[in-house]
């Protein structure tokens, strides 16, 4: 997965990602939510940390082309 490094299951929304990241992006991509990073807006997104910062995960989704 280009977002978290997990096993990618397919090309979704323009990027090779796993099902959890696909579902995350699908759920939050409509713009009805606002996220705030409690760090410095560059949290590491991995399989084990992907649930800790929605802001940085969403920004990484955008950065990989979703």
Secondary structure, DSSP 8 states (H G I E B T S, - for coil): -TTT-S---EEETTEEE-HHHHHHHHHHTTS------SSSS-----TTTTTT-HHHHHHHHHHTT-
